[in-house]
Amino acid sequence: MKNIVISDDYNAVDLKPSALLKRYIELTQQDVREMLADPKKLKEGGCPACGNKDKKAAFTKFSLSYQECANCRTLFVSPRPDDKTLNEYYQKSAARTFWRDELSKATDKKRKEKIVKPRFQWILESTREHFPAAKTWVDVNTTQFSYVDAMADADIFTKKILLNPYLRVEQNKYPKIEIIQQPWWENTMSSAVDVMTLFEVVDHTSDVEGLVASASKMLKKNGLCFITAILSSGFDIQVLWDKADNLYPPDRLNCLTVEGFKALFAKHGFECLEFSTPGILDIEIVAKAYEQNPQLPLARFVRDLVESKDEQTKHTFQEFLQSACMSSYGRILIRKKG
């Protein structure tokens, strides 16, 4: 199984300017309380990764409760809203409108350069290596127009499908892409897809088991599925836990561990070809959180790392996190077994 280590020079502010991100989180908190947190509409559930029913309370954010799986340590919201409710949230909430119209546009250039371009290079190179005959590609629920632009330019695929009920995409603007404005659970494609992409989709899906089962149904034998996700086993999440700024519902309804993902794939007949954690921001995120709140109860080792070590040492430690699959950004390639 492959594990990629990368080096780059961007920082968190490049992708999420502080003022805009703060406003987005404020709107999210308000929208969650108004649209998602009604106890009468929430359902208890077990671990979305390994299925274990044993869990322990972790913390509460935006009136929703996070639990930690006693088996694989996946972090997840329970009780939780269902996917139909989440679908409505992502179509109508003020937070997502702000994300689409303000935050994503302000960071579009940097995201194209630092995230979209290398991500699509990964998809094209891996497809040529593992499934060179692939012709059909479906993307599920991307939130970025720049991804759609890149998808339109991926000429190795003769059929490209955008399966997305809440990204407002005009068909006449993308004649090379078939746009299906349906949620994934209503889709009827069966053994029709060579390649699928799920960019941060597992993170905000209520029925993760259903999503992965649907992916298996849609993919042909030996079909490839590319996944990105935030991992609760990653360094900055483990250190900051409930104080992590990038951990909040519903965008992070689930925060699986490496072990949780592997258990999920095994249950649904997938083999893992690559599991990398090529994140470069873990230490920067912890250092920034500590700078803003010096009262954070950091372990002595972590405090010494962010306060006293030089930039080369921090860079070397970040590379170690990548090589040990201990960064919080997960990049995963799985294949449906033939």
C-alpha angles and dihedrals in degrees: 000000000000124000117188125207117196138180126211141153110228125110138212094264090059090064103031115023108214099238094047093044091050090053091047092052091047090053091045092053091051094045094047092054092047100039110023113023101073103127090213090063098046127094131203118236144171128246110315090213111044097010095235113156095207112097141149130217112262108175144306127252128179090352093303124111124233119210130194119221112239091215111041098011093235112163116225144157116254131202089036143176118256125249095260089058091046090049090056090047093054091049099045112022121114090226094060092045088054091048092051099041102033119012100040093045093050091055100033097108095049093043091053091052101040105029114014099044097049091040093056091043086056091051095048096044094045092047091052089050101043106024110015092167092060114132106158123068127178124189118200123211102332112177097203127085089202088065090055090051091052091046091054090055096050097105097177087079118071095191122041123179129191109204102191133130099188110037106092102227123166112224094213090058092056108037091162093060129069107222117208112183096200132111115254093250092062095050117112102194111131125190088338104116130080098185132023130185125205108181108187088329097125087055094066103029120109098201101046092164089055092048094053092044089052090050090052091050094050096046125083119232108289089016117153129235121194116203135183123187145152112257124215088205088065122111102248094045092048092049099042099029109163090010093060108121093207094055113085139114140299096010088052100031086141128030106182127196125229088256092049093053093049091051090049093051094047091053092055101044101260129137118211114235096174134014111175133161100200095167118144101184106067097101093039091053092050092045092050092048090050092047090053093044114025089180092071108126097238121172112255092249093052093045090051090048096054097036106039113018122096123243094260091055091049090048091050091049091050089053088052090053089053095048092048093047089244101125117103097235111085125200111185136177119191132178128210107240115247 
